[in-house]
Structures are given as C-alpha cells and as structure tokens.
Amino acid sequence: MSYRVIREAPPIILEFLNYIGNIKGRSDLTVEEYYRDLRTFFRFIIKDRGLVREDTPVDEIDISAVDLQMVESVTFSEIILFLNYCKDERMNEASTRARKTTSLKDFFNYLTVKVHKLSYNPTEELEAPKKGKKLPKYLTLEESLKLLQAVDGDYKERDYCILVFFLNLGIRLSELVGINLSDINSEYTIKIRGKGNKERLLSLNPACINALNEYLKVRPTNDIKDKNALFISRKRCRITNKGVYHMVNHYLQKIGLGNQGYSPHKLRHTAATLMYQKGGVDIRTLQAILGHSNLGTTQIYTHIADDQIQKGLNANPLANV
C-alpha cells in the first residue's frame, strides 16, 4: 500500500486503512481518499470542540492526537454538523459529501462490527446525501478532431498518444498514468488496472496503434527513473496526474475550450458518448470497455467476449484518424 499521504495517520485510522487496503483489496488511490475524508472530519471535530486556536486554518490542523477515546466520543449530531460544514463552507457537491459519508460509515462500522472496539456506531442511521443525476459533459466529434489537430511542441508524439488513448479507450486518468510498457503485448492488447485494482484487457484500435508506435520512436530511454512507465514526463519520470491535467488543459485552451469544465475525465465521457451515439456500441460492451462494475453507471449516456470488445473499440469514429 502507498504511504505517500498517510504517513502521519494516527494508529487507529492507520489500522482501518490497512484493513481496507490489504484485506478488502481497495486500490492505493481509494485508500488515500478514505484517509483524506477521515482527516478532514477529525480536523473539523478538533476545531469545533475548541481544541486548537480559533484562528487555526482547518486544513493545517494536526490529527495525530486522534485516538480511540476521541473516536468513541463522536456523536451523530457532530457528523451532521460536519456534513453541513462540507456543503456550506467547503462547497462540496452531493457526490463528494456522499463519498465522505461512506468513508465515515465504513470507518465506524469497522470499529464496531469488525474489531469490536466501539459499542456504539454514530453513523448507523446516517444517510448519504442524494446525488442529482447530471448528464456527462463531453466534446463533440468535431471538437475532438480539433483537439487532436492542436497538438504540437517538443512532446507532441507523447501528448498526441495520450489524447488518442483517452478519446479511443475511454480510460480514467489514473489508469492512463499507470500504464507500463509491459502492459502492452505484441498483439497490441493492453492491460488496464482500474478501480479496486481490477484489471481489464483492451485491444488497441488502429488510431491507438499508430499513435503509440510514433511515440515509442521518440520515448526517452536514458536516465529514466521508472523504466517501465509508458508515458514519461520532461523530468524523465512517470508522468503524473497533474502533468496530464495541465497538458490536456493547454490544448483545450488552444482550441477555445479552456475554463469550460473540461478535463481528462471529460475525455473519457467523450469516448463513451462517441462509441455509444456514433458507433452504435451496445451498453454491455461499453460497460466492459469502461470498466464499470455496475451497469447503472454506464447507463448515464462483466466481461464481454474479446471480439465484441474489439468491435466496440473499432466502432469509435476516431479509430482510424
């Protein structure tokens, strides 16, 4: 499990994080999200109880003193106050507050049901905020083509390959950053590691194969910190989520779509929408391509046979660009 963010977690929280990471098999990213949610919650509790100076910024509060006694003293009312704080002061949307609710419920459930360190679970009657259904934001086919045509500069082969992968494979940002050279075989099938460390295989379509081969011709090979990483940053290490985000935003700005709510994740929505609306890909195949565990998630716009997945990917109107 990654300890990039959770080194300072107090023992009672670290115990829970180890449980969901090692026993429940959640991904490092998910474990870190749990920790951030719990850290924000206990920072709020410490501030609300007057245990730090009133002018101390919430995001700078040290939670190392959080122990079983403090956790045991948490009330249902304090949790409601925290969720109100997230809504009114942190401007968290319902989806973010729902995730924080899940983090709290799982944490207190672990302490009461799994290890029996608590006799009372203050989240037992807690309901998650209702999330309004939003239609996914995506680029049109014409805008997608303009985005690809806008690529230039010293890293144009890499940037083009990244955009082509997003727009054709519909992969998540974390999935793209995590791709290794060893994940791609000689038949151009790529292994994608999704949420919860679940793996899926996707066959690259002609557009992806061409972009990949052009990038591999210029991909740095000397003094690379992570030699197995597919996409390399200018610092000669694996490109980061932040690096990809800024790169995508740069090209969106170039074509006049900057500051309009588009992001790498919206490129995933774009791929899914183009495959479904323009390519005629059925919902089950799209679910397999996107790596959704729940069909309901895909239905806002399982394993399917390999030839069906290949057909779905090739049906993307950008497949032969």
Secondary structure in CASP SS format (residue, H / E / C, confidence):
PFRMAT SS
TARGET T0000
AUTHOR 0000-0000-0000
METHOD secondary structure of the structure
MODEL  1
M C 1.00
S C 1.00
Y C 1.00
R C 1.00
V C 1.00
I C 1.00
R C 1.00
E C 1.00
A C 1.00
P C 1.00
P H 1.00
I H 1.00
I H 1.00
L H 1.00
E H 1.00
F H 1.00
L H 1.00
N H 1.00
Y H 1.00
I H 1.00
G H 1.00
N H 1.00
I H 1.00
K C 1.00
G C 1.00
R C 1.00
S C 1.00
D H 1.00
L H 1.00
T H 1.00
V H 1.00
E H 1.00
E H 1.00
Y H 1.00
Y H 1.00
R H 1.00
D H 1.00
L H 1.00
R H 1.00
T H 1.00
F H 1.00
F H 1.00
R H 1.00
F H 1.00
I H 1.00
I H 1.00
K H 1.00
D H 1.00
R C 1.00
G C 1.00
L C 1.00
V C 1.00
R C 1.00
E C 1.00
D C 1.00
T C 1.00
P C 1.00
V H 1.00
D H 1.00
E H 1.00
I C 1.00
D C 1.00
I C 1.00
S C 1.00
A C 1.00
V C 1.00
D C 1.00
L H 1.00
Q H 1.00
M H 1.00
V H 1.00
E H 1.00
S C 1.00
V C 1.00
T C 1.00
F H 1.00
S H 1.00
E H 1.00
I H 1.00
I H 1.00
L H 1.00
F H 1.00
L H 1.00
N H 1.00
Y H 1.00
C H 1.00
K H 1.00
D H 1.00
E C 1.00
R C 1.00
M C 1.00
N C 1.00
E C 1.00
A H 1.00
S H 1.00
T H 1.00
R H 1.00
A H 1.00
R H 1.00
K H 1.00
T H 1.00
T H 1.00
S H 1.00
L H 1.00
K H 1.00
D H 1.00
F H 1.00
F H 1.00
N H 1.00
Y H 1.00
L H 1.00
T H 1.00
V H 1.00
K H 1.00
V C 1.00
H C 1.00
K C 1.00
L C 1.00
S C 1.00
Y C 1.00
N C 1.00
P C 1.00
T C 1.00
E C 1.00
E C 1.00
L C 1.00
E C 1.00
A C 1.00
P C 1.00
K C 1.00
K C 1.00
G C 1.00
K C 1.00
K C 1.00
L C 1.00
P C 1.00
K C 1.00
Y C 1.00
L C 1.00
T C 1.00
L H 1.00
E H 1.00
E H 1.00
S H 1.00
L H 1.00
K H 1.00
L H 1.00
L H 1.00
Q H 1.00
A C 1.00
V C 1.00
D C 1.00
G C 1.00
D C 1.00
Y C 1.00
K H 1.00
E H 1.00
R H 1.00
D H 1.00
Y H 1.00
C H 1.00
I H 1.00
L H 1.00
V H 1.00
F H 1.00
F H 1.00
L H 1.00
N H 1.00
L H 1.00
G C 1.00
I C 1.00
R C 1.00
L H 1.00
S H 1.00
E H 1.00
L H 1.00
V H 1.00
G C 1.00
I C 1.00
N E 1.00
L H 1.00
S H 1.00
D H 1.00
I E 1.00
N C 1.00
S C 1.00
E C 1.00
Y C 1.00
T E 1.00
I E 1.00
K E 1.00
I E 1.00
R E 1.00
G C 1.00
K H 1.00
G H 1.00
N H 1.00
K C 1.00
E E 1.00
R E 1.00
L E 1.00
L E 1.00
S E 1.00
L C 1.00
N C 1.00
P H 1.00
A H 1.00
C H 1.00
I H 1.00
N H 1.00
A H 1.00
L H 1.00
N H 1.00
E H 1.00
Y H 1.00
L H 1.00
K H 1.00
V H 1.00
R C 1.00
P C 1.00
T C 1.00
N C 1.00
D C 1.00
I C 1.00
K C 1.00
D C 1.00
K C 1.00
N C 1.00
A E 1.00
L C 1.00
F C 1.00
I E 1.00
S C 1.00
R C 1.00
K C 1.00
R C 1.00
C C 1.00
R E 1.00
I C 1.00
T C 1.00
N H 1.00
K H 1.00
G H 1.00
V H 1.00
Y H 1.00
H H 1.00
M H 1.00
V H 1.00
N H 1.00
H H 1.00
Y H 1.00
L H 1.00
Q H 1.00
K H 1.00
I C 1.00
G C 1.00
L C 1.00
G C 1.00
N C 1.00
Q C 1.00
G C 1.00
Y C 1.00
S C 1.00
P H 1.00
H H 1.00
K H 1.00
L H 1.00
R H 1.00
H H 1.00
T H 1.00
A H 1.00
A H 1.00
T H 1.00
L H 1.00
M H 1.00
Y H 1.00
Q H 1.00
K H 1.00
G C 1.00
G C 1.00
V C 1.00
D C 1.00
I H 1.00
R H 1.00
T H 1.00
L H 1.00
Q H 1.00
A H 1.00
I H 1.00
L H 1.00
G C 1.00
H C 1.00
S C 1.00
N C 1.00
L H 1.00
G H 1.00
T H 1.00
T H 1.00
Q C 1.00
I C 1.00
Y C 1.00
T C 1.00
H C 1.00
I C 1.00
A C 1.00
D H 1.00
D H 1.00
Q H 1.00
I H 1.00
Q H 1.00
K H 1.00
G H 1.00
L H 1.00
N H 1.00
A C 1.00
N C 1.00
P C 1.00
L C 1.00
A C 1.00
N C 1.00
V C 1.00
END
